[in-house]
Every structure is written in structure tokens, then in C-alpha cells.
Amino acid sequence: MKQAPQAPDFAAPWPLLGGMSPEQFMRRHWQRKPALMRAAALPWVGRMPRGELFGLAEREDVESRLVTGNDRAAWTLRHGPFPRRSLPALSQPGWTVLVQGMEAIHPAARELLDAFRFLPEARLDDVMVSWASDGGGVGPHTDAYDVFLVQVSGRRRWRVSNQKQRDLIEGLPVKILQCFEPTLEWELEPGDILYLPPNWAHDGVALGADCITASVGLRAPRRVELADALLPRLIDPEDDAPAAWESVYRDADIGPTLHPAAISPEFQAFAQDALRRVVDDPQGMARALGEYLSEPKPKQLFDGGRALPGDVALAPGSRMLYDRWHVFLNGESYRAAGRDARLMQRLADARQLSAAQRQQLSPDAQQLLNEWMEWGWVCPSPGSR
């Protein structure tokens, strides 16, 4: 009989964090200052080799880029897919190929992302893996989100600055800072991890060929992005709208006007009240947010299958979240309560569910789980019978 996994000890030292505990890391470094963690990612060293990375860059369903250039050469950017013969020679310095969304298509990248699940799933974005020839990089830049830079193979020199000047050079296909004044510098060996908080300027340059770096990125949407994503979901024409939303603007008490082009304060107040009524719905807002945050990557494809008995796990590219009212999977929301809710939350947190736990689901929830398996969102666990 399988034993339930023990809860992680967040007060104990973690090899992943260079001997810091998650509590120490969050208190000392998270969104505050960089952290260099030596030999922290040894289980992933060499597990995402160049050949596999180049093979993925050839695929139509994988997002890939090719960046060439440095301080002495013009910067260029191309988007994949890239047949192997279209890439520069390995001996040519100053080029980088980058593959996005690796966690959905490579087991080692999925394991790497899962290792950081002491952070909220809603904040974890993806794993980007890059291969660089000698001197390759993407230039000094900033990211608006937290990032863990994991050295998988080869060596890379990182220069870092907390500078406030973040203007970009105009006219380039890549975002390069006009002025970069590094204050910190490290050379990363295979297995080292560098954590950078949001908006820290950084520049990574490969020292020699076969430099492979995995970037575990966190998502940090801006308010305007959330508003743009959530408002259409809050006004879903297929939903039954409250009667108050259906009220029509009326102006029975107005008289003739000498200023027909003027928008009246009453019309403006009606419009403002319409927006307030849309957003002033906690459950509706929670549903829209959960659907947005659980959407898979745009190019993500799922291989459907048969519903089979046994232990199950979320597909590598699936995103599952929950709140007090719903569970969310790949941009869809489902109401859940009681035991079904607890078991679905278990699937979301652990990314797997045992056969015994499946049997505890209600018939409707079991049918839903079977549908997810047929869609490829959930699959049999490795080794499940």
C-alpha cells in the first residue's frame, strides 16, 4: 500500500536553494535581492542536451527563437521552427537558440518547474531553455518578473545591476538596455542557480560552447493585462446575466438641448455603474481569474487517450488551480464542493491522484475525470496499472 507523501519541511535546508530553507529564501531574497545558489540543480545537469533542444526547435508546435549579436555585432532575431541546417555552425560565436514552454514537452524541464512549487502555481509560468555558442547571449535587459537561471551545461558569466535607468535602444529586434552598469558578477558552473528579483538588469554571456541555461520564469501580469483578460470573461453572453445588468439607459426627464454633441453626466454615470455591477461579483471575478490563470500556452497541444483505471497525473502541459468555489483546468472552470472539491484540490496540488482516491469521487466527478483523460488533460501515472 502506498504511503501518502509527507508535507515538505519549509524550515529545513533545501539543496535546491543552496542550503537555505524555503522560509529563509522567501524572507531574505524573494523580490528583494539576488541569490546565488551553488550546486543547487545537480539533478538536472546534462539532462537537456543540445541535440534534443535543437530537435524541439524544429517543431511547428514549439515556440523557438534564434538571437545573434553582441556588443560588437548587430543584433538579429528570428522565430522558429528551425531546420537543423538553418542554424549557424556550432563554432560560430555569438548566437543563441531559445525554446519556450519546455516543461510541457521535456520530462526534465517538468521536474525542474515542479521543484519550485513551494511558490504558488498561479505564479509559476514556464521553463525556457537556451543553447549558446561561445559569447552568445541576448544582451543586457530586464524582466518584469522573478526568474531562476539554472546552469544545465557549460559555463555562463552573469553581470547584474539594480539600476533604475531602463531605457531601451530603439530600432532593435531584441530589448537591449541603452545603458548597463553592472555592480555584481558571477560565473555559473553546471548545477548553479541564480535568482533575480523583478526589474534587475542582467546580462548572461556564454563562456565557451555548449552553454545550456534553463530559465524558470514567474508570471506577473500588469493590472491592464488582467483587466483586458478578465472583463470579456465577466461579460459572457452564454451566462445568465442578473436582471440589473439588463436594465436599459433611460432619459425620460430630459428636455431639448442646444448641445447635441455633449455626453451628459447622467450617461457617464450609467456607464460607470454598468462596469461596477460587472466587477462587483466576487464569484464571477474569481471564476474569470482562475480561468485566465489556468490557460495553457497558446501552442500547447494535448494527445487524447482512453479513460483507464489506476493512478492518474496531470499532463505535463496542463495547468490546474482552485479557489473556494471552483477548480480550474486548462482555462475551464468547474464548481466543486465537499469530498469532490477536496480530491480535485489534491489533484491540483500534487499533480496526481491515486486509484484509491479516484474511487472516492462521486460518479459525476469520476465521469469528468474520464473526460479529461480522453482530452489528454489527465493521463495515467507512469508505472500505473
C-alpha positions as CSV (number, residue, x, y, z in Angstrom):
1,M,0.0,0.0,0.0
2,K,1.4,3.4,-1.0
3,Q,2.0,5.8,1.8
4,A,0.9,9.4,1.4
5,P,3.8,11.8,0.7
6,Q,5.0,13.8,3.6
7,A,4.5,17.5,3.6
8,P,7.7,19.4,2.7
9,D,9.6,20.9,5.6
10,F,9.9,24.6,4.7
11,A,12.1,25.3,7.7
12,A,14.8,22.7,6.7
13,P,17.7,23.4,4.3
14,W,16.9,22.5,0.7
15,P,19.7,21.6,-1.8
16,L,17.6,23.4,-4.5
17,L,18.2,26.6,-2.6
18,G,21.9,26.1,-1.9
19,G,21.3,25.0,1.7
20,M,18.8,27.7,2.5
21,S,15.3,26.7,3.7
22,P,12.4,28.0,1.7
23,E,11.4,30.2,4.6
24,Q,14.9,31.7,4.7
25,F,14.9,32.2,0.9
26,M,11.5,33.9,0.9
27,R,12.4,36.1,3.8
28,R,15.9,37.2,2.7
29,H,15.7,37.2,-1.1
30,W,12.3,36.8,-2.7
31,Q,11.6,40.0,-4.6
32,R,14.3,41.7,-2.6
33,K,17.8,40.8,-3.8
34,P,19.6,38.2,-5.9
35,A,20.7,34.8,-4.6
36,L,23.5,32.7,-6.0
37,M,23.0,29.0,-5.1
38,R,26.0,26.8,-6.0
39,A,25.5,23.1,-7.0
40,A,21.7,23.6,-6.3
41,A,20.5,21.9,-9.5
42,L,22.8,18.9,-9.9
43,P,19.9,16.5,-10.6
44,W,19.3,18.4,-13.9
45,V,22.9,18.8,-15.1
46,G,23.2,17.4,-18.7
47,R,19.6,16.3,-18.9
48,M,18.5,18.7,-21.6
49,P,21.3,18.2,-24.2
50,R,21.9,20.2,-27.3
51,G,20.6,17.6,-29.7
52,E,17.2,17.3,-28.0
53,L,16.9,21.1,-27.8
54,F,17.7,21.5,-31.5
55,G,15.2,18.8,-32.3
56,L,12.5,20.6,-30.4
57,A,13.3,23.9,-32.2
58,E,12.5,22.1,-35.5
59,R,8.9,21.5,-34.5
60,E,6.0,23.7,-35.6
61,D,4.1,23.4,-32.3
62,V,7.1,24.6,-30.2
63,E,7.9,28.3,-29.7
64,S,11.6,28.9,-30.5
65,R,13.8,31.9,-31.3
66,L,17.3,32.5,-32.7
67,V,19.2,35.5,-31.4
68,T,22.6,36.6,-32.8
69,G,24.8,39.5,-32.0
70,N,26.8,41.1,-29.2
71,D,28.3,44.5,-28.3
72,R,30.4,44.4,-31.4
73,A,27.9,42.9,-33.9
74,A,24.4,43.8,-35.0
75,W,21.6,42.0,-33.1
76,T,19.2,39.9,-35.1
77,L,16.1,37.9,-34.1
78,R,14.4,35.0,-36.0
79,H,11.4,32.9,-35.0
80,G,11.3,29.2,-35.5
81,P,10.8,26.5,-36.4
82,F,14.4,26.0,-37.4
83,P,15.6,23.0,-39.5
84,R,18.9,22.0,-38.2
85,R,20.7,23.1,-41.4
86,S,19.3,26.6,-40.9
87,L,21.2,27.2,-37.6
88,P,24.6,28.7,-37.6
89,A,27.7,26.5,-37.3
90,L,28.4,25.4,-33.7
91,S,31.8,27.0,-34.0
92,Q,30.4,30.4,-34.9
93,P,30.4,32.6,-31.8
94,G,27.7,34.9,-30.6
95,W,24.4,33.0,-31.2
96,T,21.7,31.6,-29.0
97,V,18.7,29.4,-29.7
98,L,15.9,29.5,-27.2
99,V,13.0,27.1,-26.7
100,Q,9.9,28.2,-24.7
101,G,7.4,26.1,-22.7
102,M,9.9,23.2,-22.2
103,E,8.0,21.9,-19.1
104,A,5.2,20.7,-21.4
105,I,7.5,18.7,-23.8
106,H,10.5,17.6,-21.8
107,P,10.4,15.5,-18.6
108,A,13.5,17.1,-17.0
109,A,12.1,20.6,-17.5
110,R,8.7,19.5,-16.0
111,E,10.6,18.2,-13.0
112,L,12.6,21.4,-12.7
113,L,9.5,23.5,-12.7
114,D,7.8,21.2,-10.1
115,A,10.8,21.6,-7.9
116,F,9.8,25.3,-7.4
117,R,6.2,24.5,-6.3
118,F,6.9,25.9,-2.9
119,L,5.8,29.0,-4.8
120,P,2.2,29.5,-5.9
121,E,1.3,27.6,-9.0
122,A,-0.6,30.6,-10.3
123,R,2.8,32.5,-10.3
124,L,4.9,29.8,-12.0
125,D,5.0,30.4,-15.7
126,D,7.3,28.1,-17.7
127,V,10.8,26.8,-18.4
128,M,12.7,28.4,-21.2
129,V,15.9,26.6,-22.2
130,S,18.7,28.2,-24.3
131,W,21.8,26.9,-26.0
132,A,24.5,29.4,-26.7
133,S,27.8,29.3,-28.6
134,D,30.9,31.0,-27.2
135,G,29.9,34.6,-26.4
136,G,26.2,34.0,-27.1
137,G,23.5,35.8,-25.1
138,V,20.5,38.0,-25.6
139,G,22.1,41.2,-24.3
140,P,21.6,43.3,-21.1
141,H,17.9,43.6,-20.3
142,T,15.4,43.5,-17.5
143,D,12.4,41.2,-16.8
144,A,9.3,42.4,-15.0
145,Y,9.1,39.1,-13.1
146,D,11.2,36.8,-10.9
147,V,13.5,34.3,-12.6
148,F,15.7,31.4,-11.6
149,L,18.6,31.0,-14.0
150,V,19.7,27.3,-13.9
151,Q,23.0,26.3,-15.5
152,V,22.4,22.9,-17.1
153,S,25.6,22.6,-19.1
154,G,28.7,24.7,-19.8
155,R,29.5,28.0,-18.2
156,R,28.0,31.4,-18.3
157,R,29.0,34.8,-16.8
158,W,26.2,36.9,-15.4
159,R,26.6,40.6,-14.7
160,V,23.8,42.2,-12.7
161,S,22.6,45.6,-11.7
162,N,19.7,47.1,-9.7
163,Q,19.9,50.3,-11.8
164,K,16.8,52.4,-12.2
165,Q,17.7,53.5,-15.8
166,R,15.8,51.0,-18.0
167,D,15.5,52.8,-21.4
168,L,16.0,50.5,-24.4
169,I,17.9,51.0,-27.5
170,E,15.4,51.9,-30.2
171,G,15.2,50.1,-33.5
172,L,16.5,46.7,-32.3
173,P,14.5,43.4,-32.7
174,V,15.5,42.5,-29.1
175,K,15.1,44.5,-25.9
176,I,18.6,45.8,-25.1
177,L,19.3,48.4,-22.4
178,Q,20.8,51.7,-23.6
179,C,23.0,51.9,-20.5
180,F,24.1,48.9,-18.5
181,E,26.2,49.5,-15.4
182,P,26.7,46.1,-13.7
183,T,27.5,46.0,-10.0
184,L,27.6,42.3,-9.4
185,E,29.2,39.5,-11.4
186,W,29.3,35.7,-11.2
187,E,30.4,32.7,-13.3
188,L,27.9,29.9,-13.1
189,E,29.0,26.3,-13.4
190,P,26.8,23.3,-14.2
191,G,24.3,22.9,-11.4
192,D,24.4,26.5,-10.2
193,I,21.3,28.7,-9.9
194,L,21.0,32.4,-9.9
195,Y,17.8,34.0,-8.6
196,L,16.9,37.5,-9.8
197,P,14.0,39.6,-8.5
198,P,11.9,41.6,-10.9
199,N,13.5,44.5,-12.8
200,W,17.1,43.7,-12.0
201,A,19.1,44.4,-15.1
202,H,21.2,41.3,-16.2
203,D,23.4,40.1,-19.0
204,G,24.5,36.5,-19.4
205,V,27.3,35.6,-21.8
206,A,28.3,32.0,-22.6
207,L,31.9,31.2,-21.7
208,G,32.7,28.6,-24.3
209,A,30.4,26.5,-26.5
210,D,27.7,24.1,-25.3
211,C,26.3,26.6,-22.7
212,I,22.8,25.5,-21.8
213,T,20.7,27.6,-19.4
214,A,17.2,26.9,-18.2
215,S,15.2,29.9,-17.0
216,V,12.3,29.2,-14.6
217,G,10.1,32.3,-15.1
218,L,7.4,33.6,-12.8
219,R,4.3,35.3,-14.2
220,A,3.5,38.8,-13.0
221,P,0.6,40.3,-15.1
222,R,0.1,44.0,-15.1
223,R,-3.2,45.5,-13.9
224,V,-4.0,46.5,-17.5
225,E,-3.3,42.9,-18.7
226,L,-5.6,41.5,-16.1
227,A,-8.4,43.9,-16.9
228,D,-8.1,43.2,-20.6
229,A,-8.3,39.4,-19.9
230,L,-10.9,39.4,-17.2
231,L,-13.6,41.8,-18.5
232,P,-14.6,39.7,-21.5
233,R,-14.9,36.7,-19.3
234,L,-17.1,38.6,-16.8
235,I,-19.5,39.5,-19.6
236,D,-20.1,36.1,-21.1
237,P,-23.1,36.2,-23.3
238,E,-23.8,32.5,-22.6
239,D,-24.2,33.2,-18.9
240,D,-27.5,34.1,-17.3
241,A,-27.0,37.8,-16.6
242,P,-28.6,39.3,-13.5
243,A,-31.7,41.3,-14.2
244,A,-29.9,44.5,-13.0
245,W,-27.4,44.1,-15.9
246,E,-30.2,44.1,-18.4
247,S,-31.6,47.5,-17.5
248,V,-31.6,50.0,-20.3
249,Y,-30.5,53.6,-20.2
250,R,-33.5,55.9,-19.9
251,D,-33.7,59.7,-20.0
252,A,-37.4,60.4,-19.9
253,D,-36.9,63.7,-17.9
254,I,-34.6,65.5,-20.3
255,G,-35.6,68.4,-22.5
256,P,-34.4,69.7,-25.8
257,T,-30.7,70.5,-26.0
258,L,-28.6,73.2,-27.6
259,H,-25.5,71.0,-27.4
260,P,-26.4,67.7,-29.1
261,A,-22.8,66.5,-29.2
262,A,-22.3,66.7,-25.4
263,I,-22.3,63.4,-23.4
264,S,-24.4,64.0,-20.3
265,P,-23.1,63.3,-16.8
266,E,-26.1,61.0,-16.4
267,F,-25.0,58.8,-19.3
268,Q,-21.5,58.7,-17.9
269,A,-22.8,57.7,-14.5
270,F,-24.9,55.0,-16.1
271,A,-21.8,53.6,-17.9
272,Q,-19.7,53.7,-14.7
273,D,-22.5,51.9,-12.8
274,A,-22.6,49.2,-15.6
275,L,-18.9,48.5,-15.1
276,R,-19.2,48.5,-11.3
277,R,-22.0,45.9,-11.4
278,V,-20.0,43.7,-13.7
279,V,-16.9,43.6,-11.5
280,D,-18.7,43.7,-8.1
281,D,-19.3,40.0,-8.2
282,P,-16.8,38.0,-6.1
283,Q,-17.6,34.6,-7.5
284,G,-17.7,35.9,-11.1
285,M,-14.4,37.6,-10.7
286,A,-12.9,34.5,-9.0
287,R,-14.1,32.4,-11.9
288,A,-12.7,34.7,-14.6
289,L,-9.3,35.0,-12.8
290,G,-9.0,31.2,-12.4
291,E,-9.9,30.5,-16.0
292,Y,-7.3,33.1,-17.1
293,L,-4.5,31.9,-14.9
294,S,-5.0,28.2,-15.8
295,E,-5.0,28.7,-19.6
296,P,-2.2,26.6,-21.2
297,K,0.3,28.1,-23.5
298,P,-1.1,29.2,-26.9
299,K,0.7,26.4,-28.9
300,Q,0.1,23.7,-26.3
301,L,-1.4,20.5,-27.8
302,F,-2.8,17.6,-25.9
303,D,-2.9,14.0,-27.0
304,G,-6.2,12.5,-26.2
305,G,-6.5,9.0,-24.9
306,R,-8.7,6.4,-23.4
307,A,-10.0,6.6,-19.8
308,L,-8.1,3.9,-17.9
309,P,-8.2,2.8,-14.3
310,G,-5.3,3.3,-11.9
311,D,-3.3,6.3,-10.7
312,V,-3.6,9.4,-12.8
313,A,-1.5,12.6,-13.2
314,L,-1.9,15.9,-14.9
315,A,-0.5,16.0,-18.4
316,P,2.8,17.9,-18.4
317,G,1.3,20.9,-20.2
318,S,-1.9,21.1,-18.0
319,R,-2.4,23.9,-15.6
320,M,-4.8,23.2,-12.7
321,L,-5.8,25.7,-9.9
322,Y,-8.6,26.1,-7.4
323,D,-10.3,28.6,-5.2
324,R,-13.0,28.3,-2.5
325,W,-15.8,27.8,-5.2
326,H,-14.1,26.3,-8.2
327,V,-11.5,24.1,-9.7
328,F,-9.9,25.2,-12.9
329,L,-8.1,23.1,-15.6
330,N,-6.7,24.5,-18.8
331,G,-8.9,27.6,-18.9
332,E,-12.1,25.8,-17.9
333,S,-13.9,26.3,-14.6
334,Y,-15.9,23.7,-12.6
335,R,-18.0,24.1,-9.5
336,A,-17.0,21.6,-6.7
337,A,-17.9,21.0,-3.1
338,G,-17.3,18.6,-0.3
339,R,-15.2,15.4,-0.9
340,D,-15.1,16.1,-4.7
341,A,-13.6,19.5,-4.1
342,R,-11.0,18.2,-1.7
343,L,-9.9,15.4,-4.0
344,M,-9.8,17.7,-7.1
345,Q,-7.7,20.2,-5.0
346,R,-5.4,17.2,-4.1
347,L,-5.0,16.6,-7.8
348,A,-4.2,20.2,-8.4
349,D,-1.7,20.5,-5.6
350,A,0.1,17.1,-6.1
351,R,-0.5,16.9,-9.8
352,Q,-1.5,13.3,-9.3
353,L,-4.3,11.2,-7.8
354,S,-4.2,7.6,-6.7
355,A,-6.6,4.9,-7.9
356,A,-8.0,4.7,-4.3
357,Q,-8.6,8.4,-4.3
358,R,-10.3,8.3,-7.7
359,Q,-12.8,5.7,-6.3
360,Q,-13.8,8.3,-3.6
361,L,-15.0,10.7,-6.2
362,S,-18.7,11.0,-6.9
363,P,-20.0,9.4,-10.2
364,D,-20.3,12.8,-11.8
365,A,-16.7,13.7,-10.8
366,Q,-15.4,10.3,-12.0
367,Q,-17.0,10.9,-15.4
368,L,-15.5,14.4,-15.6
369,L,-12.1,12.9,-14.8
370,N,-12.6,10.3,-17.5
371,E,-13.4,13.1,-20.0
372,W,-10.2,14.9,-19.0
373,M,-8.3,11.7,-19.8
374,E,-9.9,11.4,-23.2
375,W,-9.0,15.0,-23.9
376,G,-5.4,14.4,-22.8
377,W,-5.5,16.8,-19.9
378,V,-5.0,14.0,-17.4
379,C,-3.1,10.8,-18.2
380,P,-2.2,7.6,-16.4
381,S,0.7,8.0,-13.9
382,P,4.0,6.4,-15.0
383,G,4.0,2.8,-13.8
384,S,0.3,2.8,-13.1
385,R,-1.5,-0.4,-13.8
